[in-house]
Structure formats: C-alpha cells, structure tokens
Amino acid sequence: MSRPRLILIGAGGHAHACIDVIEKHGGYQIAGLVGRPNEMHAKHFDYDVIATDKELAALSKTHQYAFITVGQIQTPDHRIRLYQRVTELGFQLPVIISPTAYVSRHATIGAGTIVMHGAIINAGANVGNNCIINSRALVEHDSMVEDHCHISTGAILNGYVSVGAGSFVGSGSMVIQGVTLGQRSVVGMGLAVRQNQVEYARFMGSDKT
C-alpha cells in the first residue's frame, strides 16, 4: 500500500531536521519542498524544491497533505501565516512523532505539530496545533502548550506549566512547575523561569530569575 504524499513548506535548516523525523516516522512519502523563488530546484537530501508559496493553491489540487517546515525563534508570524494559508486551501496537516520520542496515550497533540527525536510528552499534557517540540524537550504532566509554539532542544516544562500561543522556549531552559508564560513570550537559552511571565515577555536572564 502506497504512503500518502506530503508537501513540506519551508526549505531551510529546520526542514532538514523535519525530513529526518518524517523519514523515521515512515507514514508519509515526501513529495517535495516549497521554498523561496531563489531556492527553486535546490535539492535537500533526496528531495527537490518544487514550488514557491504562490503555487500552494495549485498544489492543493493534487496533494492532500502538507507540513510546515519553517523554523521559529524570534517570532511565530511566518509559521502562523503559512498555517492559516494551508488550512484555508484545504490541506490536511498531520501530527509527526519521531519513533524515538515518547508521547503518553493520555496526552493530546494538535494538527501540524512535530515531536522530534528523544522528546517526551507526559500524561495529561496538551500540545496545540503547528508546534515544534524539538529534540529531547520535555513537556511534563498536565502542562499546556498552546498553538504555534516552539519548545526548543532540551527545554523542560515541568508539571502544570502553561505556555501561551506563539511562544518560544530556548534550548536547555527550564520552566518551573505551575508557571504561566503569556502568549508570544520568548525565553532565552539555558534559563530557569520561576515566575509567571506576561504576554510578549522577553525573558533573557535578569535578576528576575
């Protein structure tokens, strides 16, 4: 039985990591990547950039599945725009979970989210749509990660943490149990967040740690 064909939207470095997870996942056949005009016909491993964003409507007529492979650090805006565009066009966005990750059967994962190698999502956790749970990240029990968030490599969200939509938690950072990050918060690398953060907070290590 042939696997469904999957279009990857984004042709940068994050796409390389996604390709590896998608190949290990094994449920989809990568049909090609969508990139910028200057990226057309470039090859990423075994896959070509076959279209630009302007051709998404045409691709939606021939492909059922798409996945956003643009990264997210400073702002979620580009991923949000792409997510809105592909859903409006009728693409289905799968959940992609690495076989080396652990996701509790009591957790929920939203459409278009990727759970990368070695990540753990424990019981009662809820991860929204279009999120990146990066390699070796931990989302502990009963935590909430809203839509369009990136929990970066090795980051730890302890139990009952709430991360607002569009937020970024940097590599190796830890959010203490029960803490809330307001929407579109940015937490730098290697930090401990012990207090609630307001919307649009930029937590980069200060006397508030």
Buried (B, 14 or more C-beta within 10 A) or exposed (E): EEEEBBBBBBBBEBBEBBBBBBBBBEEBEBBBBBBEEEBBEEEBEEBBBBBBBEEBEEBBEEBEBBBBBBBBEEEBEEBBEBBEBBBEBEBBBBBBBBEBBBBBEEBBBBBBBBBBBBBBBBEBBBBBBBBBBBBBBBBBBBBBBBBBBBBBBBBBBBBBBBBBBBBBBBBBBBBBBEBBBBBBBBBBBEBBBEEEBEEEBEBEBEEEE
